Amino acid sequence: PDLTGHEKFALGNVKYNISRIHVTAVELPSASISLLPGSGIKLVIGNASLTIDMNWNIRTWMFKDSGRGTVHISKVFVTAIFSTPLDNAGPMSIALTSCQTTSGDIDIKLNGKT
């Protein structure tokens, strides 16, 4: 979905819109899934990266600008634990019990036009 909003600064409001968000690349060089005692699953993703392309525009009382942008997020590490109750009472269910995520680098490039 598009991201639209505004921020208030000392010199006035800034309205922004980020649209046409597309994930263009995902790299998962290190990923593993393991079973945990007591009916759980552990997912570990290491050193992943993600690239996103988008359109952006901003508007203030003084100027407006718009263009295309690329965001590259790298050195992403995720550890997630899922519980899988085994209670024969119905269909199998999976619930996220815990999740930890860190990212190392974020590179943002905005190409604009006035």
Secondary structure as GFF3:
##gff-version 3
##sequence-region A 1 114
A	DSSP	beta_strand	3	9	.	.	.	ID=ss1
A	DSSP	beta_strand	12	27	.	.	.	ID=ss2
A	DSSP	beta_strand	30	36	.	.	.	ID=ss3
A	DSSP	beta_strand	40	59	.	.	.	ID=ss4
A	DSSP	beta_strand	64	83	.	.	.	ID=ss5
A	DSSP	beta_strand	95	102	.	.	.	ID=ss6
A	DSSP	beta_strand	105	113	.	.	.	ID=ss7
###
